C-alpha cells in the first residue's frame, strides 16, 4: 500500500516543481539585481 502513495507523491512533485522553477529563477535574479544596485549606488537598491 505504501508504493502507490509514494508513486502518487512523486507524480505530483513532477508536475508542481517545473511550474515553480520560473518563479524561483525570477526571484533569484531580482535578489542579485537588487544587491548589485545596492553595491553600485548605495541606498536601498531596487526594493
N, C-alpha and C positions, 0 to 999 in steps of 0.2 A: 504494500500500500504506500510505502514511502517513495518508491521510484516514480509513480505518476505525479505525485505532488512536486517532486523535485523537477521533473520534466516541464510541468506547467510553469513553475517559477522561472526556469531558465528561458523558456519561450517568451514569457512576459518581459524578462530582463532584456532579451534580444530585441524586442520591439520598442521598449522605452528608452534604453540607453542611446541608440543612434539619434533619436529625436531630441535628446538633451545636449548632444555634442555641440551643435552650433551655439547654444546658449552659453555653455562653458567656455568655448573658444572666444566668443564675443566678450564675455566678462573678463577673461584674461587679457585680451587686447586693450580693453578700456582701462584696466588697472595699470598696465605697462605704460600706456599713453599718459595717464594721469601722473604717474611717477616721473616720467620724462619731462613733462611740463613743469612740475614742481622743482625738479633739479635745475632746469634751464632758466626759468623765470622767477622761481621762488613763489611764495604765497601758498594758496590752497590748490593750485593746479586746475584741472577741469571741473572737479566736483567739489 
